[in-house]
């Protein structure tokens, strides 16, 4: 995975060019990072430690929290370092590593949200068979499959990007290493890389998205025609609503960023949108799940009382 040119490092852009704002933004994003790690870490801890939450739904939620901790850690520490540094450089190997883990965790989260939607579909539409269908072995197999597919999908991009030739400027028009900004710096033919981005990444992203929509469509149809209890209907829709909010927060900015071609993209616009799915979404996920999920709220209260 060695590059064929003399490029040994890339220069990253700051979130803003206004120097006076950078110390303030450092404090803001550092606070967001701590809140994200603490919030997702708290969910992960209560899911592991509270026996009442040892069910498939919370197993998946715990994995999502673990994903969000890692996802924000891929980009935020380097961003924070660059706020305080005049030389905003990242090594070639470091850039490829950041690209790999960003797409590894991003594609894994996309598939994970679909798995969570499928879990809600089985729980609501097949309640009597739920424990049989979503048994521990099957949940573990689904989790392993999602993580492995995400890893090899990202590895494919890392290998293909490492074989590109880079010439001219080594300044990446982004605050982290991503495929599209790197393709703009590449010399030679990038059609295969663009095809992988549009086809493979598009399939891994949009496939789970449509599976998620299909799951919710069947849930709504089932609840509309089969459920006569208002309390049960409200509880089911409340559970699904929190999950669907996470899906929208994750997919909306990602689709906007990756669905238009490299040549027609606005890097300034992409940087702003990237902040949403790399910084904002991971910190909002624990808030959405704790505020809208009674079981998680009660488990969190029990954990705090034990500490006191």
N, C-alpha and C positions, 0 to 999 in steps of 0.2 A: 504493500500500500504506500509506495513512495512516489512522490510527484516527479515528473520528468523535467521540471524547470528549476531555476535557482531560487524560487520563492521559499523563504523560510518562516515568514510571519505575515500576518494581515493586520491592518489597522481598522479598528471598529469605530463607528460614529457614536457620539453620545446621544442620549434621548433628546437633548436640546443643545443648541449651539450657544445659548446665553450662559456665560460663565457664572454670573451672579446667582442664577437659579440652581446650579448644580449642588451646592451644599444643602440647600433646602430639599431638593429632590432626593438626595442621599438619605436624609432623615425619613422622608415619606416612604421611600421604597424599602428601607431597612425595617421600618415599623410594619409595613405590609408583609414583608418576608417572615418576620417573627410571629405575626398573627397567623399567617398561613401555616407555618410549621407547628405552632402551638395548637391551633384549632384542629388541624388534621391529625396531629399527634394525639390529642385528647380523644378524638373519635376512635382512632386505632387502638388506644389503650383500653377504652371501655368496652369495645367490641371483643377484645381478647380476654379481658378480666371478668366481665359480667356474664354469668351463665345464662341469664335471660335473653341475651343477644347472640347466643350460639345457634344461629339459624342461617340458611342460605342467603337471605336478604342482607343480613349484617356481615356475613363473610364477604360478600361482594362489596359492601360499603367500606369495610376495612381495607380491602385491596385498592379501592378508589382513593381513599385517604393516603395510603402509602404511595400511590402513583402521583398524587398532587404534591406531596412533600418533595419527591424526587424531581418532578417536572419543574417546579419553581426553582429548585436548587441548581438545575442545569444552566439557567440563564441569569438569575438574579445576583448571585455572588460576583460574577464577572462584571455585571452592570454596575454594582455598587463600587467595585474597585475602580472602574473607569471614571466614576464621578469625582474621585479624589486624585486621579492620575492625569498627568499631561501627555504621557505616551500610552495611548490606548491600544496596545498591541496584544495579539494572541498568536502563538506559534502555529505553524501549519498543522502539526499533529494535534495540538490543542483544539484548533478549529474543527478538524475532522471529528475529534472525540465529542465536541459539543454538538455538532450536527447529528452524529450518530445517536447520542442519547436523547436529543430533542425529538427526533423522529421515532425512535424506539418507544419512548414514553407517550408521545402524542398519538401514534397509531394504536398502541395498546389501550389507551384510554378510550379511543373511538370505539374499538371492539368491546371494551368493558362495559360501556354504556348500553350497547346492544344486548349484552348478556344480562345486565340488570333489568332491561325492559322485558326480556324473555322470562326472567324469573318472576316478574310481576304478572305477566300473562298467565303463567302456570298457576301461581298462587291464587289469582282471582277467578280464572276460567276453569281450572281443574283443581279445586281446593281439596277434594277427597283423595286425589292421587299425588298431591304436591310433595309430600315427604318421600314418596316412592320415586317420582321422577327426578326431583332435585335432592337426591341423596348425597352423602358426603363424598363418596367416590366420584360421582358425576361432576359435582362442583369443583373438586380438585382437578379433574381431567380438563374441564372447561377453562379453569384458571391457567393451567400449565400450557394449554394450546394457545390461548390468547397471548401470554407473555412470550412464548417461543416465536409465534408468527410476527409479532411486533419487533422482536430482536433481529430476525433475519431480513425483514423488510428494511429496517434501518441499515443493516450491514450491507445490503445491496446498494443503497444510495452512497454509503461511505466509500465502498470500493470503487464505484463508478466515478465519484467526484475526485478521488485520489489520483485517478489516471488522466485527469484533465490537465492541459497546459495553460498556465496563467502568464499573461504578459501585460505590460503597461502598468496601470495603477494597481496597488495592492490594498486599496482602501475599500472596505466593505461598507456599503450604504445601509447599514443596519446596526443594531446594538448587540447582536449575537450572530453566530455563523449559521446561516440557513442556505438551502439549496439555491433558491432563486437569486439572491444577491451574488453568490459565488459564480453562478452561470453567467452573470453579466460581466464578470471579470475574465472569463475563460476565453482562450483563443481556440480556433479550430471548430470542428463539428460538435455541436452539443445536442443534436437531434435525438440521440439515444437517451441522454439524460433527461431531456424534456419529455420524451415519450414515457419514461419510467415515472416521472413526476405526475404526468397527466393520467396515465393509464393505471399503473400499479398503485400509486398512492391514492389516486382518485377512487379506485375500486375498494381499497381498504378503508377509505374514509366514507364514501357514499354508500357502500354495501351495508355496513352496520347502521348507517343513518336510516336507510329505507327499511331495514329489519326492525329498527326501533319504532318508526312510524307505523309499520304494519302491526306490531304488537299492540300499540296503543289503539289503533283502529279496531282491532278485534276486542280489546278490553271495553271500549266505549260501546260497541255493538252488543256485547254480552251484558253489560250493566244496564243498557237501555231496555233490553227485552227479557232478561232473566231475573233481575233483582227487583224485589218489591219492598225491601226494607230501606227506608231513607237513611237510617244510621249506618248500615253496611255500605250503602252507595257513597255516602259522604266520606267514610273512612277510606274506602278504596281509592276514590278520586283524590283525596288529600295526599295519600301515599304516592300516587302516580304524579301528582302535580309537582312535588318537590324534585322528583327525578327528571321530569320533562323540562323544568326550569334549568337544570344543570345541562341537559342536552342542548338547549337553545343557546345558552351562554358559551358552550364549547364549540358548537358547529357554525353558528352564524359568522363570527369573525374568521374562522379557519377557511370556510368555503369562499368567502369574499377574497381572501388572500391568495389561495392556490388555484382558483378556477379561472383566473385571467392570465394571459400569456406574459412571459418575462418582458418582452419588448414593450408591452403596453402598460406596464405597471408603474405606479407612483410609489417610489421608495419612502417618501415622507408619509404618505397615507398608510403604507404597509407597516411602518414602524409604530404608528399610533394604534393600529388595529392589533398588532402583535402584542402590545402591552395588555390588551384585554384577555387574550387566551393564555399568555404566559405568566401574568401577574395577578390580574383581577379574578379570573375564574377560580384558580386554586384557593384563594382566600375566601371567596363567596360560598364555595361548596360546603364547608363545615357549618357556616351560618345558616344556609338553606336547610340542611338536613337536621340541625339541632332545633331550629325555630319551628319547623313544620312537622317534626317527628316526635310524638309524645314519648315513645319508648326510649329514644336516644336522650331526650331531655331528662327523663326520670333517672336513667342510668348515670348521666352526668351529675345530677344532684346527689345521688347516692355516693358517687366517688368523691365529690367535694366534702360531703358530710363525714366520710370515713377519714379524710385527711385532717379535718378539724377535730 
